[in-house]
Each structure stands twice: as C-alpha cells, then as structure tokens.
Amino acid sequence: MTGRAPERTPAADPAQRGTAVWVMLLAVLIGWELLALFSSPRHDHPTMSSVADTIMSVHVGRAAMFAVWLAAGAGLAMARSKEAPE
C-alpha cells in the first residue's frame, strides 16, 4: 500500500455506451434470425418476418403495429429533443 487513492478510469462516453447497446441488440436479432432460418420446422422456429406477417395478416394487427411504430418514433424524437442543448 502506498497510501494513494486508486486511479479512476474515466467513465465511458454516453455515445459509446449507446453504440454498444445497439450493436448488442443487432447481434441478438441477427442471431435469432439465423437460428430460426436454419432450424426446422419453421412453425416451431419462426423468423421475425414470419411473426410480423402473422400479426399483420389482419387489419387489427396492422393498426396495432402502426401504433407501436408511431409510439416508438415519438419516444425517440422526444428523447432526442431532451438531449438537445437549449
């Protein structure tokens, strides 16, 4: 012990953390798609597109997916506007 406080490493930049989260999310989604694509039968291992096709095969499903898409866009826009300097 030298009596000195341990050196602190600087915190990661928020943009780097955000990028890491998006890269991890993308890797998980690509992994799921590849696993589902090469697994059989398709009914037991659906791809995201087959799940989306099933949901959006009826008007209520299309409306729900559109509402989710709008809400996600609004949430991203509102979060972005909170970050903007005033």
DSSP file (Angstrom, degrees, kcal/mol; ACC not computed):
  #  RESIDUE AA STRUCTURE BP1 BP2  ACC     N-H-->O    O-->H-N    N-H-->O    O-->H-N    TCO  KAPPA ALPHA  PHI   PSI    X-CA   Y-CA   Z-CA
    1    1 A M              0   0    0      0, 0.0     0, 0.0     0, 0.0     0, 0.0   0.000 360.0 360.0 360.0 130.2    0.0    0.0    0.0
    2    2 A T        -     0   0    0      2,-0.2     3,-0.1     0, 0.0     0, 0.0   0.512 360.0-116.2-100.9  -7.4    1.4    3.3   -1.0
    3    3 A G  S    S+     0   0    0      1,-0.3     2,-0.3     0, 0.0     0, 0.0   0.454  76.0 123.2  86.5  -1.0   -1.3    5.4    0.7
    4    4 A R        -     0   0    0      1,-0.1    -1,-0.3     3,-0.0    -2,-0.2  -0.665  68.4-109.1 -94.1 150.8   -2.5    6.8   -2.6
    5    5 A A        -     0   0    0     -2,-0.3     3,-0.1     1,-0.1    -1,-0.1  -0.512  44.5 -98.4 -71.9 143.8   -6.1    6.5   -3.8
    6    6 A P        -     0   0    0      0, 0.0     2,-0.2     0, 0.0    -1,-0.1  -0.341  43.5-103.2 -63.8 144.9   -6.5    4.2   -6.7
    7    7 A E        -     0   0    0     -3,-0.1     2,-0.5     1,-0.1    -3,-0.0  -0.445  33.1-136.6 -69.7 138.9   -6.7    5.9  -10.1
    8    8 A R        -     0   0    0     -2,-0.2    -1,-0.1    -3,-0.1     3,-0.0  -0.810   9.1-134.9 -98.0 135.3  -10.1    6.1  -11.5
    9    9 A T        -     0   0    0     -2,-0.5     3,-0.1     1,-0.1     0, 0.0  -0.689  34.4-101.9 -84.0 142.2  -10.7    5.4  -15.1
   10   10 A P        -     0   0    0      0, 0.0     3,-0.1     0, 0.0    -1,-0.1  -0.314  41.5-101.8 -64.4 145.7  -12.9    7.9  -16.9
   11   11 A A        -     0   0    0      1,-0.1     2,-0.0    -3,-0.0    -3,-0.0  -0.314  45.3 -94.9 -64.4 149.2  -16.5    6.9  -17.4
   12   12 A A        -     0   0    0      1,-0.1    -1,-0.1    -3,-0.1     5,-0.0  -0.355  45.2 -98.7 -65.3 144.8  -17.3    5.7  -20.9
   13   13 A D    >>  -     0   0    0      1,-0.1     4,-2.1    -3,-0.1     3,-0.6  -0.411  28.0-126.4 -61.5 135.3  -18.8    8.3  -23.2
   14   14 A P  H 3> S+     0   0    0      0, 0.0     4,-2.6     0, 0.0     5,-0.2   0.843 111.2  56.2 -55.8 -33.4  -22.6    8.0  -23.4
   15   15 A A  H 3> S+     0   0    0      2,-0.2     4,-2.2     1,-0.2     5,-0.1   0.885 106.8  49.5 -66.3 -36.4  -22.4    7.8  -27.2
   16   16 A Q  H <> S+     0   0    0     -3,-0.6     4,-2.3     2,-0.2    -1,-0.2   0.894 111.2  48.8 -68.2 -39.5  -20.1    4.8  -26.9
   17   17 A R  H  X S+     0   0    0     -4,-2.1     4,-2.2     2,-0.2    -2,-0.2   0.917 111.6  49.6 -65.0 -42.6  -22.4    3.1  -24.4
   18   18 A G  H  X S+     0   0    0     -4,-2.6     4,-2.2     1,-0.2    -2,-0.2   0.903 110.8  49.7 -62.6 -41.1  -25.4    3.8  -26.7
   19   19 A T  H  X S+     0   0    0     -4,-2.2     4,-2.5     1,-0.2    -1,-0.2   0.914 109.4  51.8 -63.4 -42.3  -23.5    2.3  -29.7
   20   20 A A  H  X S+     0   0    0     -4,-2.3     4,-2.4     1,-0.2    -2,-0.2   0.895 109.0  50.5 -62.4 -40.0  -22.6   -0.7  -27.7
   21   21 A V  H  X S+     0   0    0     -4,-2.2     4,-2.5     2,-0.2    -1,-0.2   0.928 112.1  46.7 -63.7 -45.0  -26.2   -1.3  -26.7
   22   22 A W  H  X S+     0   0    0     -4,-2.2     4,-2.5     2,-0.2    -2,-0.2   0.884 111.8  51.0 -65.9 -38.3  -27.3   -1.0  -30.4
   23   23 A V  H  X S+     0   0    0     -4,-2.5     4,-2.4     2,-0.2    -1,-0.2   0.924 111.9  47.1 -65.1 -43.3  -24.5   -3.4  -31.5
   24   24 A M  H  X S+     0   0    0     -4,-2.4     4,-2.3     2,-0.2    -2,-0.2   0.920 112.7  49.2 -63.5 -43.7  -25.5   -5.9  -28.9
   25   25 A L  H  X S+     0   0    0     -4,-2.5     4,-2.4     1,-0.2    -2,-0.2   0.922 112.1  48.3 -61.7 -44.2  -29.2   -5.6  -29.8
   26   26 A L  H  X S+     0   0    0     -4,-2.5     4,-2.6     1,-0.2     5,-0.2   0.895 110.3  51.7 -63.2 -40.8  -28.4   -6.0  -33.5
   27   27 A A  H  X S+     0   0    0     -4,-2.4     4,-2.3     2,-0.2    -1,-0.2   0.899 110.4  48.7 -63.6 -40.9  -26.2   -9.1  -32.8
   28   28 A V  H  X S+     0   0    0     -4,-2.3     4,-2.5     2,-0.2    -2,-0.2   0.929 112.9  47.3 -64.4 -45.3  -29.0  -10.7  -30.8
   29   29 A L  H  X S+     0   0    0     -4,-2.4     4,-2.4     2,-0.2    -2,-0.2   0.903 113.2  47.6 -65.3 -41.0  -31.6  -10.1  -33.6
   30   30 A I  H  X S+     0   0    0     -4,-2.6     4,-2.6     2,-0.2     5,-0.2   0.906 111.9  51.2 -65.8 -40.6  -29.3  -11.3  -36.3
   31   31 A G  H  X S+     0   0    0     -4,-2.3     4,-2.5    -5,-0.2    -2,-0.2   0.918 110.4  48.6 -60.8 -43.9  -28.5  -14.4  -34.2
   32   32 A W  H  X S+     0   0    0     -4,-2.5     4,-2.8     2,-0.2     5,-0.2   0.934 112.1  49.1 -61.6 -46.6  -32.2  -15.1  -33.7
   33   33 A E  H  X S+     0   0    0     -4,-2.4     4,-2.7     1,-0.2    -2,-0.2   0.926 113.3  45.9 -60.2 -46.3  -32.9  -14.7  -37.4
   34   34 A L  H  X S+     0   0    0     -4,-2.6     4,-2.0     2,-0.2    -1,-0.2   0.910 113.8  48.5 -65.9 -41.7  -30.1  -17.0  -38.5
   35   35 A L  H  X S+     0   0    0     -4,-2.5     4,-0.7    -5,-0.2    -2,-0.2   0.932 115.8  44.0 -62.1 -46.0  -31.0  -19.7  -35.9
   36   36 A A  H  < S+     0   0    0     -4,-2.8     3,-0.4    -5,-0.2    -2,-0.2   0.875 111.0  55.2 -67.4 -37.1  -34.7  -19.5  -36.9
   37   37 A L  H  < S+     0   0    0     -4,-2.7    -1,-0.2    -5,-0.2    -2,-0.2   0.898 115.3  36.7 -63.9 -40.8  -33.8  -19.5  -40.6
   38   38 A F  H  < S+     0   0    0     -4,-2.0     2,-0.3    -5,-0.2    -1,-0.2   0.440 101.5  90.6 -95.3   0.4  -31.7  -22.7  -40.4
   39   39 A S  S  < S-     0   0    0     -4,-0.7     6,-0.1    -3,-0.4     5,-0.0  -0.665  74.8-108.2 -94.0 152.9  -33.9  -24.5  -37.9
   40   40 A S  S    S+     0   0    0     -2,-0.3     2,-0.1     1,-0.1    -2,-0.0  -0.950  85.4  34.0-130.2 151.9  -36.8  -26.8  -38.8
   41   41 A P    >>  -     0   0    0      0, 0.0     4,-1.2     0, 0.0     3,-0.8   0.697  68.3-147.0 -76.8 158.4  -39.8  -26.8  -38.8
   42   42 A R  T 34 S+     0   0    0      1,-0.3     3,-0.1     2,-0.2    -2,-0.1   0.812  95.7  63.0 -61.8 -32.5  -40.5  -23.2  -39.4
   43   43 A H  T 34 S+     0   0    0      1,-0.2    -1,-0.3     2,-0.1    -3,-0.0   0.868 108.3  42.0 -62.3 -35.6  -43.6  -23.3  -37.3
   44   44 A D  T <4 S+     0   0    0     -3,-0.8    -1,-0.2     1,-0.2    -2,-0.2   0.720 126.1  34.1 -82.3 -21.4  -41.5  -24.2  -34.2
   45   45 A H  S  < S-     0   0    0     -4,-1.2    -1,-0.2    -6,-0.1    -6,-0.2  -0.615  82.4-174.6-133.2  72.2  -38.8  -21.7  -35.1
   46   46 A P        -     0   0    0      0, 0.0     2,-0.1     0, 0.0   -10,-0.1  -0.389  19.2-131.3 -74.0 146.5  -40.4  -18.6  -36.7
   47   47 A T     >  -     0   0    0    -11,-0.2     4,-2.0     1,-0.1     5,-0.2  -0.447  29.9-105.7 -82.2 166.4  -38.3  -15.8  -38.1
   48   48 A M  H  > S+     0   0    0      1,-0.2     4,-2.7     2,-0.2     5,-0.2   0.879 121.4  53.9 -62.0 -36.7  -39.2  -12.2  -37.3
   49   49 A S  H  > S+     0   0    0      1,-0.2     4,-2.5     2,-0.2    -1,-0.2   0.879 107.7  49.2 -67.6 -36.2  -40.7  -11.6  -40.7
   50   50 A S  H  > S+     0   0    0      2,-0.2     4,-1.9     1,-0.2    -1,-0.2   0.871 112.0  49.0 -70.7 -34.1  -43.0  -14.7  -40.4
   51   51 A V  H  X S+     0   0    0     -4,-2.0     4,-2.3     2,-0.2    -2,-0.2   0.930 112.9  47.6 -66.0 -44.6  -44.1  -13.4  -37.0
   52   52 A A  H  X S+     0   0    0     -4,-2.7     4,-2.8     1,-0.2    -2,-0.2   0.892 110.0  52.8 -63.7 -39.8  -44.7  -10.0  -38.4
   53   53 A D  H  < S+     0   0    0     -4,-2.5     4,-0.2     2,-0.2    -1,-0.2   0.905 109.6  49.0 -61.6 -41.3  -46.6  -11.5  -41.4
   54   54 A T  H >< S+     0   0    0     -4,-1.9     3,-0.9     1,-0.2    -2,-0.2   0.929 114.5  44.6 -63.8 -45.3  -48.9  -13.4  -39.0
   55   55 A I  H >< S+     0   0    0     -4,-2.3     3,-0.8     1,-0.2     6,-0.2   0.919 116.8  44.9 -65.2 -43.6  -49.6  -10.3  -36.9
   56   56 A M  T 3< S+     0   0    0     -4,-2.8    -1,-0.2     1,-0.2    -2,-0.2   0.275  84.6  93.1 -89.3  13.1  -50.2   -8.1  -39.9
   57   57 A S  T <  S+     0   0    0     -3,-0.9     2,-0.3    -4,-0.2    -1,-0.2   0.631  87.4  52.3 -78.0 -11.6  -52.4  -10.5  -41.8
   58   58 A V  S <> S-     0   0    0     -3,-0.8     4,-2.0    -4,-0.2     5,-0.2  -0.884  90.0-118.9-121.0 155.9  -55.4   -8.9  -40.2
   59   59 A H  H  > S+     0   0    0     -2,-0.3     4,-2.6     1,-0.2     5,-0.2   0.864 112.7  55.2 -62.3 -38.1  -56.4   -5.2  -40.1
   60   60 A V  H  > S+     0   0    0      1,-0.2     4,-2.4     2,-0.2    -1,-0.2   0.905 108.5  49.1 -63.2 -40.3  -56.3   -5.0  -36.3
   61   61 A G  H  > S+     0   0    0     -6,-0.2     4,-2.6     2,-0.2    -1,-0.2   0.900 110.7  49.8 -65.0 -41.0  -52.7   -6.3  -36.3
   62   62 A R  H  X S+     0   0    0     -4,-2.0     4,-2.3     2,-0.2    -2,-0.2   0.921 111.9  48.3 -62.5 -43.5  -51.7   -3.8  -38.9
   63   63 A A  H  X S+     0   0    0     -4,-2.6     4,-2.3     2,-0.2    -2,-0.2   0.901 112.3  49.1 -63.9 -41.0  -53.2   -1.0  -36.9
   64   64 A A  H  X S+     0   0    0     -4,-2.4     4,-2.4     2,-0.2    -2,-0.2   0.924 111.9  47.8 -65.7 -44.2  -51.5   -2.2  -33.7
   65   65 A M  H  X S+     0   0    0     -4,-2.6     4,-2.4     1,-0.2    -2,-0.2   0.886 111.6  50.9 -64.3 -37.7  -48.1   -2.4  -35.4
   66   66 A F  H  X S+     0   0    0     -4,-2.3     4,-2.6     2,-0.2    -1,-0.2   0.909 110.0  49.8 -64.4 -42.0  -48.6    1.0  -36.9
   67   67 A A  H  X S+     0   0    0     -4,-2.3     4,-2.6     2,-0.2    -2,-0.2   0.902 111.4  48.6 -63.7 -41.0  -49.5    2.4  -33.5
   68   68 A V  H  X S+     0   0    0     -4,-2.4     4,-2.6     2,-0.2    -2,-0.2   0.911 111.2  50.7 -63.9 -42.1  -46.4    0.8  -32.0
   69   69 A W  H  X S+     0   0    0     -4,-2.4     4,-2.2     2,-0.2    -2,-0.2   0.918 112.3  46.4 -62.1 -44.7  -44.2    2.2  -34.8
   70   70 A L  H  X S+     0   0    0     -4,-2.6     4,-2.6     2,-0.2    -2,-0.2   0.915 112.9  49.5 -64.1 -43.1  -45.6    5.7  -34.3
   71   71 A A  H  X S+     0   0    0     -4,-2.6     4,-2.6     2,-0.2    -2,-0.2   0.901 110.8  49.8 -64.0 -40.9  -45.1    5.5  -30.5
   72   72 A A  H  X S+     0   0    0     -4,-2.6     4,-2.5     2,-0.2    -1,-0.2   0.920 112.2  47.9 -64.4 -42.6  -41.5    4.3  -30.9
   73   73 A G  H  X S+     0   0    0     -4,-2.2     4,-2.4     2,-0.2    -2,-0.2   0.912 112.7  48.0 -63.5 -42.7  -40.8    7.1  -33.3
   74   74 A A  H  X S+     0   0    0     -4,-2.6     4,-2.6     2,-0.2     5,-0.2   0.902 111.4  51.2 -64.6 -40.5  -42.4    9.7  -30.9
   75   75 A G  H  X S+     0   0    0     -4,-2.6     4,-2.3     2,-0.2    -2,-0.2   0.915 111.7  46.6 -63.1 -42.9  -40.4    8.3  -28.0
   76   76 A L  H  X S+     0   0    0     -4,-2.5     4,-2.2     2,-0.2    -2,-0.2   0.906 113.3  49.2 -64.9 -40.9  -37.2    8.5  -29.9
   77   77 A A  H  X S+     0   0    0     -4,-2.4     4,-2.2     2,-0.2    -2,-0.2   0.906 112.6  47.2 -66.0 -40.9  -37.9   12.1  -31.0
   78   78 A M  H  X S+     0   0    0     -4,-2.6     4,-1.6     2,-0.2    -1,-0.2   0.900 112.4  49.1 -68.4 -39.8  -38.9   13.2  -27.5
   79   79 A A  H  X S+     0   0    0     -4,-2.3     4,-1.1    -5,-0.2    -1,-0.2   0.897 112.2  49.5 -64.9 -38.7  -35.7   11.6  -26.0
   80   80 A R  H  X S+     0   0    0     -4,-2.2     4,-1.1     1,-0.2     3,-0.3   0.884 108.3  52.6 -66.9 -38.7  -33.6   13.3  -28.7
   81   81 A S  H  < S+     0   0    0     -4,-2.2    -1,-0.2     1,-0.2    -2,-0.2   0.814 104.7  56.0 -70.6 -27.9  -35.2   16.7  -28.1
   82   82 A K  H  < S+     0   0    0     -4,-1.6    -1,-0.2     1,-0.2    -2,-0.2   0.810 107.5  50.2 -69.9 -29.1  -34.4   16.4  -24.3
   83   83 A E  H  < S+     0   0    0     -4,-1.1    -1,-0.2    -3,-0.3    -2,-0.2   0.739  88.4 102.2 -78.8 -23.8  -30.7   15.9  -25.2
   84   84 A A  S  < S-     0   0    0     -4,-1.1     2,-0.1     1,-0.1    -3,-0.0  -0.334  81.5-110.2 -65.8 138.4  -30.6   18.9  -27.5
   85   85 A P              0   0    0      0, 0.0    -1,-0.1     0, 0.0    -2,-0.1  -0.389 360.0 360.0 -67.3 146.8  -28.9   22.0  -26.0
   86   86 A E              0   0    0     -3,-0.1    -2,-0.1    -2,-0.1    -3,-0.0   0.444 360.0 360.0 -92.2 360.0  -31.3   24.8  -25.2
